[in-house]
Amino acid sequence: MFLVENLLEVISALIYQKKYSEVKEILSAENAADLASLFEGLFGEDFDEQKEFIILFRLLPKDLAAETFVYMDSDMQEFLINAFSDGTFPQGFFTEVKKIETGKTATITIDDYIFLVQRIDVFDKTYGYYENNRTACLKAMKGDEFSKVIDNWSKNYIAE
């Protein structure tokens, strides 16, 4: 691996020249932990640095991106989640998802929204997760936690 400072300079120059295929080749040769450290050097208050960070992350192959994401600190993870979100999730949604234990299902209530979320391991190579676990998801919706949320809402509901 290059020294991080040298690698940052090389990558920044290649991004400026829009030589993304060369950047992708360099990044693909690195391991996830080193990439997370590299990205820490790019993550800053300066918008250009943040833009560069997003470009680099998007250039990673999906498996390497998922593994690198795990090594990032929570601020970097949250920044990426917000950057890639289309704004359809309410504020605080991803913070609540992070609190769910991996492999567990929970309901998240924010304002007028109810979400049934199952947090899974990003390294799980199972595709078609919902199709394979549809029954378990539907059963989880009938669980005690979900019933308590609905009961609390009905107690607080005032019909006009």
Secondary structure, DSSP 8 states (H G I E B T S, - for coil): ---HHHHHHHHHHHHHTT-HHHHHHHHHTS-HHHHHHHHHHH-SSSHHHHHHHHHHHHHS-HHHHHHHHHHS-HHHHHHHHHHH--S-S-TTHHHHHHHS-TT-EEEEEETTEEEEEE---TT----SHHHHHHHHHHHHHTSHHHHHHHHHHHHH----
